[in-house]
């Protein structure tokens, strides 16, 4: 039991060390490093595309982390750093692109697709005819006349079930 606990503790320590970035790359000021790490989570790795530069191990992500740290150390604001990166790489570099004319389609397309799907479903529901429509009074009268004219063999197919004529039903 103690050996298993020690093994789990050693694995956890190794994972923590592996997750930490190279100490030589970190900023000496802990507040600036925390600020830079927050920005890393908002910037997309253009190599991996589905990861932030905080998660990515690609060389370009490492270069971007270095650039962001330099910008933070120089005292630039988040907006200035993001503007610097979008000027170089485009708005794709931001994991959450801002609402602008260029990204209008990205923001509105899901809502438009949902509205279109609802519209198609409503149109199909309106086009459907009921499975069995009720007979009008004229149609019921004609049905009674036809069944009476065709004799007793057709009477069993009339709209009533004939239960009142059955002596077994009380």
Long-range contacts (C-beta under 8 A, 24 or more apart in sequence): 21-65, 25-62, 25-65, 25-66, 25-69, 26-69, 27-69, 27-72, 27-73, 29-73, 32-69, 32-72, 32-73, 33-69, 35-72, 36-65, 36-68, 36-69, 36-72, 39-68, 39-72, 39-78, 39-81, 39-82, 40-65, 40-68, 41-95, 42-82, 42-94, 42-95, 42-96, 43-68, 43-82, 43-85, 43-93, 43-94, 43-95, 44-92, 44-93, 44-94, 44-95, 46-89, 46-92, 46-93, 52-95, 135-159
